[in-house]
Amino acid sequence: MASRRRDYALILLASVFWGTSFPASKLVVGEADPLFLATARVAIGALLGFAVLAGMRRFDLGVFRNP
């Protein structure tokens, strides 16, 4: 049952991150370049993904050595 609660919490967290990125982009687009915003969004997502994999102890550098 704890696994199911964790799954729901992660889905909720992903929804919050996904849902707030669009209004935040709209607020910042007048101040920053849209290409920078898109790059920053992808970079933050990649860093969070690596952090989650490292936290779950499933991060393997072999993926980068053998495409």
Secondary structure, DSSP 8 states (H G I E B T S, - for coil): -HHHHHHHHHHHHHHHHHHHHHHHHHHHTTTS-HHHHHHHHHHHHHHHHHHHHHHTT---THHHH--
